[in-house]
């Protein structure tokens, strides 16, 4: 059926709305639109020519503007879906603002709320007369949290703690502890020492500055060199027997200290006490994934819009065509759209899983899923954003065009709340050691086109996952007894490939489930096509294994490149509609010169 231009535009608009409804699970207007609208207003638009220090100060000014519209900050930090929705929109506006917001709301205020928060006066932090920060990592102990050295020694006679960093390696590194933005308080991870007994790591509420912004006695704050990531006041912070009142210790069921020094805990393991103390880090992983998705979708919108506006030489003399007309230009962007939709649905799935986890085993499974998703989403986001920047050419280098500044900030997300490689290594060990059973092979009836059937395509992702699980298990069993490090080193490479395969299967499943439940026919067809492209690109590096395990026929392996190119071609006309499904504010997109002009006549 032929449609008039206006009718076709109406169909595209309806399809985009259906995609947006699917992508945000029917909660765009209630959960996401308020944040999108806030960060599209003038105070949050990009400002040219600021120094790093000025950008840092601006981020704190904007943090207070955000707080002005948060009706109940305590409710915000208790609702992981609301909290992550904030992070999906805030990073596009200001990456430094995203960092300090995540620290203040999730790590600092969230930790206070989670540890008998009702017994504290949180008004200074909900009203933001004081800003909160979170001090856990030490200069000499990055991910090796079991080696933290900072101590909080309790004196039951005086009812005070002495907070102390005994060595240079114990210095807290690298939170935002300067007085930029105003006076700050921190929750500090330290070993609880009572009568010479180490009870493990707990958090302690510690004022850092007086009202004038000067460090309090015994506290030394040293600004660190400028990073290439978010413009934030990163510092090195030490404590010289700083006296804290009894109420400073954040207590809950995992550990309580009576005023007389009697310690009780329902958790016998120091490691588990520590994990309970810093439980907000898991929510932080979800926040980092949300930030990644927000800036990635924004970069794709810019790159796809630019590729449609910018014209270049055509195949005939004197002819011009949009950049997007060339297969070499649009293929990586179409593939990036498939990856980003899959990543977005994976995020929705793990946020829901974490929010609904109640039983200990559910919580362990959810925590592992969050870690796997965080690593995969942020790594994929970096790759997609880099592709978008390159497809925008030299104009993509300008901060005003909304991509270049977010790419280095992405490096911070990859490292924050657990370095990706480290949390994946932990997940790999859990997947190998009895916490996970791969899905069994799905029978394929004769005559079924495995490269065209959504369910059988999805099953191929499970086949890849099973191959790497078996390979890693075989390596682990073959290791020498009595050499645990050697056995792990022998197994870790395929084990990490297992985690990647696991992430891709989960992402593909989330995308396919979204397609299945989408009522609009056009939107559903596009989601199925995205799923097909995502799977075809995901299994391409594994065709040898799939052939050897008889999960892929030789003729299917030969047809794989053509099938991939075919679905790319199907999706080309829908690229603007797929981008519109992201729901990015027109005020934001139109604020990028590259997205509104294609001629090169730009007001730089």
N, C-alpha and C positions, 0 to 999 in steps of 0.2 A: 504493500500500500504506500502511495506517495503522500507525503505531508507537505503543507505549505511551510515556509520558514517560521512563521509564528506558531503554527501547530507543533512543529518539530521542537521549537524552543520550549513550548509548554510541556511536551513529553519529557524533555531533558530535565526541566525544572522539577517535575513530579518525581522522576527517577532519582535525582539528586537528593530530594527530600526523603525518599524512601531509604536511600543509602545512609544518609545522616541518621535517620531513625534507627537503622540497624547498627551502625557504628557506635552510637551512644546508648544503645539498648533502650530506646524510648524515653530517655531522661535528658535529652539535650536541653529542652526549654527550662526544666526545673533545676538541673544539676550543673550544667555547663554554660548555658547562655548568660547567667549573671556574671561569671568570671570573664567570659569572652567580651561582654559589653564593657566591663570595668577597664580591661586592658586595651580597649580600643579608644579610650578617651584621651584627650590631649596631654594630661600630666604623665601618661605612660608611653608616649610616642618617643621615637629615637631622637636624641639630641647630638648634633655634630660638634666636634672640636673639644670635647671634655678630656681632661687629663685622667689617668687612672684613679687618683685620689678624689677628683670631683665626681667621677662615676660611682665610686664607693659611697660617697656622701649622699649622692642622689638616690642610690638603692635604699639607704636607710630612711630617707625622706619618703620614698614611695612605700616602704614597709609600713609606715604609720598611716598612709592613705589606705592601704589594704586593710589594716586593722580597724580603721574607721567604719568600714562597711561590713565587718564581721560582727554579726549580732551577738554571738556567744562563742568566743574563742575556745572555751572548754569543749563545747559541743563539736566544734570543727575538728579538734585533735582526736576526739573519740570516734569520729565517723571517717573511716579510712577511704570510703568512696568519695566523700566530699573533699577530703584532704588531697587525694590524688587528682581529683578534677581540677583543683586549684593549680597543681603543678603542671597540668597539661597546657595551661594557657599563660602562665606567668613568665616562663622562660623566653617566649617569643618577644615579650616586651623588654625584659631586662634580666640577663643571666645572673648578674650579681644579686638582684632582688630575689630571684629564685633560690639562691644559695642561703641568704640570710633568713628568708622566710622559712625554708625547710628546717634550718637549725632552730630558730626560735619556736616555731609552732610544733614541729614533730619531735625533735630530739630533746629540746629543753622543756617546754610546757607539757608535752606528752609524757615525758618521764615523771614530772611532778604529779600529773593527774593519775598516772598508773600506780604510783606508790603512795597510797593513802592520801590522795590529793585533797580530800575533803577536810583534812585537819589543818590545812595551810591557808594563809591569805594569799591568793593568787592575783589579787587586784593589780599590783605593780606590773605584772606581766600581761594580763588581759587588757589593761589600760595602756600598756607600753610606756609607762614612766621609766621602766628599766627593761633593757633588752636581754634576752637569754641566749646563752651559748652552751656548748657541750664539749667537755674535755675528756677524751678517752685515750686515743692513740698517743704514744710517747715517741720521742725522737729516735730511740734505739729499739723500739718494739712496735712495728707496724701492724701486721696481721697476727703476730705472735702474742696475743692478748694474755696468754697464760703466764707471760714473763713480765707483766706490768710491775713497776717498782714503787710507784707513788703509794704512800701509806697514810692512813688516818688512824692515829693511835689514841685510844680512848682512856681518859682518866676519870674513873667513877667517883673519885672524891670531889673533884671540881665540876664534873659533869660536862667536860669539853673534849673535843678532838684536837689533835695536832696534825694538820695536813702538811705533808712534807715530801719534796722530791729529793731523794738522797744522792742521786748521781746526775751528771749531765744527760745520760741516756734516758733518764726518767722525766725530762722536761716534756710538758704537754705540747704536742705538735700536730696540726697547725691551725687551730680554730681562730675565729675572729674575736680576739680578746682585747683589742685596742679600744680606746674611748671614742673612736670614730662612730658617729651615729648616736652617741649618748652613753651614759653609765650602764654597765652590764653586770649581770650575775651569771654564774655558771653552775652546771651540775658536773662534778668532777669524779671520775672513776678512780678509786683508790682501794688499797687493801685495808680491811678492817683488822686492826691489831688490838686485842684486849688481853692484858696480863701476859704479854709475850706470845699469845696464840694468834695465828693468822686464820681468820674465818673466811677469807676469799674477798673478791672485789665487789664493792658496793658503790653507790652514787652518793655524793654529798653536795648539798646546796651551798655555794660559796660566793659571797659578794666579791667582785673584782675591783670595783672603783667606788670612790666616794661620790657624792652628788655632783662634784665639780669635774668628775672624770679622771681624777688622779688614782693610780693604783694604790690599794690599801696596803698597810704595813705587812712586810714579808712576801709580797707578791711582786714578781718581776715580769714585765711584759716587753718583749722585743719584737719589733716588726720584722717580718721575713722579706726576702727579695720578691719583687713582682713576679707573678706567674703569668703564663700565657692563657690561663683559663679565665674564670670569672674575676672581675675586679673587686676583690674582697680583702679586708684588712687581716690577712693571715699573720699569725704571730707564734712565737715560742714563749711558753709561760711556765714559770717555776714558783714553788711555794716553800718558804723557809719557816717551818713549824708554825703555820698560820692557825690561830685558835678559832675553832668553830663551836657553836653551841650544840647541845645534845640533839636539838630538833633538826640539825643540818642533815643527818643521815636519812636517806630515802628508804623507808621500810615497807615491807609487804610480807606475804606469806613465805617467800623464799628466804627471809632473814629478818629477825627482829632483835633489837638490843634493848634490854631494860635499863633504866637509869643507873642501877647498881652494877652494870656490866655483864649481866647474865644474857648469854646469846642463845637464841632458839631458832630452829629452821626446820621446815618440812621437807627440805631438799638436802640430802646428804653430800652431794658432790659440789665441790667448789666451782667446777666448770659450769654446772647447771645454775648455780647461784649467780654467777657472772652473766650467763646468757639471759636469765630472768631480769637482772638489773638493767641490761642494755637491750631489752626486748624491742625498744623503739627502732632499733637499727633495721629490723625486718620491714616495718612500715616505711622506713627510709629508702629501702631498696625499691619498693613500689613507687615512691615519690620520684626517685631517679629515673625509673622506667617511664613514668608519666611525663616528666620533663623531656626525655628523649623523644617520645612520640609527638609531643606538641611541636617541638622545633623541627622535627623531621617532616611532619605533615606540612608545616609552613614552608619549608624549603622546597618541597615538591610543588606546592601551589605556585611559588615564585618561578621555579624553573619551567614548569609546563606552560604557565601563562606567557612567559617570555618567549618560549619556543614557538608559540602560536603567533605572537606579535611581530617578532623579528623576522625579516625577510632576507633571503639570500639568493644567489644565482640558481636558476633552474637548469633543467637538462637541455633546454633549447636556448639559442642565442637571444639575448634580450629579455628572457623570461625570469621572473622572480617567484619564489615560493617560500612559505614559512619554513623555518628551521625544522619544525616538527614533521614536515613532509618526508624527510630523509630517514630511512630505516636505521642508519647508523646513529642518528640523534635520538629518535624516539624509543628505540628498543631498551636502552638502559633505564629510561624514565618509566616506561610501562612496567618493566620488571621491578623497579623500585616501588611502584604503586602496589603491585601484588604483595611484595614483602611487607610494606607498611600497613596495608589492610590486615594481613595475617598477624602482624605484631600487635596491632591495636586490639584485635579480638582476643589474642592471647593475654594481653594485659587485663581486659575485662574479666576473663576467666579466672586468673590468679588472684585478682583483687577480691572477687566474690568468694573464692575458695578460702582466702585468708580471713575474710570477714565472718564467714560461717563456721570456721573451724572451732570446735568446742572440746572434743576429747583429745587427750595427749597425742595419740597416733595421728589424728586428723591434723593437729597443729604441726607435728613433725613433717608430715607429707606436704602441708601447705607451705611451710617455711622452705622446704627444698624446692618446691615449684616456683616460689617467689625468687629464690636465688638463681635458678636456671633461667627464668624469664628475664630477670634483670640483666644477666650477662648477655643473653642473646639479643634482647631488644636494643640495648645500648651499643653493642658492637654493630648490629645491622644499621642502627640509626646513623652511626658515624660513617659507614660506607655509603649509605644513601645520600647523606648531606654532602659528602665529598663529591659524589657523582653530580649532584645538583649544582654545586659550585662550579665544577668544570664545564658543565653544559651551559652555564651562563657566561663563560669566557671571562674576560678581564672585568666586566661589570660585576661579576659575582664576588670580586675581591672587596668591593666597597661595603663598609659596615651598614650604610644607609639602605642597602638592598636586602637586608634581613637574613643573610646566610653566613657570611664570613665570620661574624662575631660569635655565632653559636657553635661553630665547629670546634674551636679550641676549648670552649666551655664544656663540650661533650666529653673531653678527656677527663674532666673532673668527675662527671657522672660515672664514667667507667671505673674510676678508682674509689669514689665515695661509697660509704656504707658497705665496704667489703670489696677489695680489688677483684675484678671479674675472674681472673684466672684462679685466684685462691678459692673463691666461693664455688667455682666450677669443679676444682679439684676435690673439694669436700663433697659436693654433690655426686661426683663420679664414684668416690669411695662408697657412699651410701647406696647408689644404684647397683654396685657390684656385690655388696656384702649382705645380701638377703633382704633389702628393703624394697626390691623392685623385681617384678617378673614381666618380661616382654610379652606383648600380645602374640598369640599363636598365629601361624599363617592363615590367611583367608583363602579358602578354596576358590579357584577361578574356573567357572564352567567353560566348556569348549565354545568358541565363537565370540567370547566377550572381548571387546576392545579395551585392554587395560589402560591404554593411553587416553581413552575418552570417557570412561565410566568414573564419576567422582568417587564412589566408594572404593573401587579397585585402585584408583590412583592413591587415595589416602592409605590403603593397605600397603602400598609400596613403601611409604614412609615408615610404616611399622616393620617392614622387611629390612630396611637399612638399619634401623635401630637394633633389631635382633642380631644382625651380622656383627655389629660392633660390640654388642654386649657379649656375645659368644667369644669373640676374638680377645676382648679384654679379660674375660674369665679364664680363658686358656692360658694367657700370658701370666696371670696371677698365680695359677696353680703350678705353673712350670718353674716358678722361682725357687731359689735355694732355701730350705728350712733354716730358721735362725737368722735370717737376713731380711727383716721386714722392709728396710729402706730399699734394698736391692730388688725385692719382689715388687714393691710399689713402682719403682722407676721402670721396671720392665713392663708394667701394665698400664702406666698412666697415659701414654700416648693414645692407644685405642680407647681408653676409658674417657678421655676428653672428647674424642670423636663420638663416643656414645652419648655424651651429654648434649652435644650439638644435634645429633640425630633425634634425641629425645625432645629437645626444644622445638625442632622443626615439625615433628609429629604432632606435638601439642598445639603448635600454631596452626598447622594445617587443619587439625580437627576443629579448632575454634572457628576458623574461617568457614569450613564446610557446614558446621552446625548453624552458623549465622545465615548462610545461604538457604539452608533447609527451612528455617523459620521465617524467612522474609516473604511477605504476602505479595508485594508488587512484582509482577512478572519480569519487567525490564531490569529492575534492581537485582532480582534473584539470578537472572541469567548472567549479569555482569559479575556477581560474586562467585558463581560457579566458574566462570572463565578465569577470574583472578586465582581461584583455587587451583585450577588446572595448570596455569602458568607457574604458580608457586611450586607445585609438586614436580612438574617437569624439570624446572631449574634445580630443584633440590636433589633429585635422584640422578641427574646427569653425571656427577662425579663418581657415582657408585654403580654404573652399568655393569662393570666387570663382576662385582660381587653378586648382583641380581641375576646375571646370566648363569654364574656358577651354581647358585642355589636354586636355579630353575624357577625363579620368580618373574623373570622377564624373558620373552622369546627373542631369538636373534633378530627376526624381522622388526620387532618392536624397538630394539636397541638401535637398529639402523634408521628407523623412522623418527626417533626422538628429536633430532635437530629440526626436521621439517615440521613436526607437530608443535614444537615450541614456537617456531617462526609464524606458524599459522595462527596460533592464539594471540600472539602479539599483534598481528595484523587485524584480528577481530576487535581488539581492544583500542586500537588507535583512534577511531572516531569518538569513543566514549571517554577519552582522557580528561577533557574539561569537566564532564559530568562527574567522573570519579573524584576529581579534585574538589568540585563543589560539594561533594558528600562529606568533606572534612569540616564544613561549616565555618570556615575562617571568615572573620568579619571583613566586609568590603572596605571599611575605613582603614584597616590594617594593610590589606593587600594593595589598595590604591595609594597607600603612603610610600610604596617602594617605586622609585622612578623606573626601574627595570621592568616592572610588571605593568606599567601603564603606557609605556612608549616602546616602539620597536624600531625606530628609525636611527637611533644613535644620537639624536638631538636631545641630549639630556641636561638637566639643570645642575650639573656638578660644579 
